[in-house]
Amino acid sequence: MKVVWMSLPKRQVREAAKYIYKEFGKKVKDDFMHEVQSTSRLIGRSPNIGMVEPLLTDRTTMYRSFVVNHLNKIVYSIVDDHIEVAAFWDVRRDPGTLASQVK
């Protein structure tokens, strides 16, 4: 399935990559981006691989999440013939704000 990144998660990945580059350098940033891209491809090949996101079970749309690394996860939904990435979430953040970000 095609994976479509919405504008918010695209921005969240760019901000994380910028921070990683600033703090840890180009190689760590490149490794991070490779992890994100690999995870995105994996979700496209196996859309049901992610667990149902417990913070968003009250929604009419079923959201799933899949951990990219020990600090981030991709939150997505399966829509007809594609996957929409709704958020790129830093798991250290307050969980309540995830629900307010995903529309």
Buried (B, 14 or more C-beta within 10 A) or exposed (E): BEBEBBEBBEEBBEEBBEEBBEEEEEEEBEEBBEEBEEBBEBBBEEBEEBEEBEBBEEBEEEBBBBBBEEEBBBBBBBEEEEBBBBBBBEBEEEEEEBEEBBE
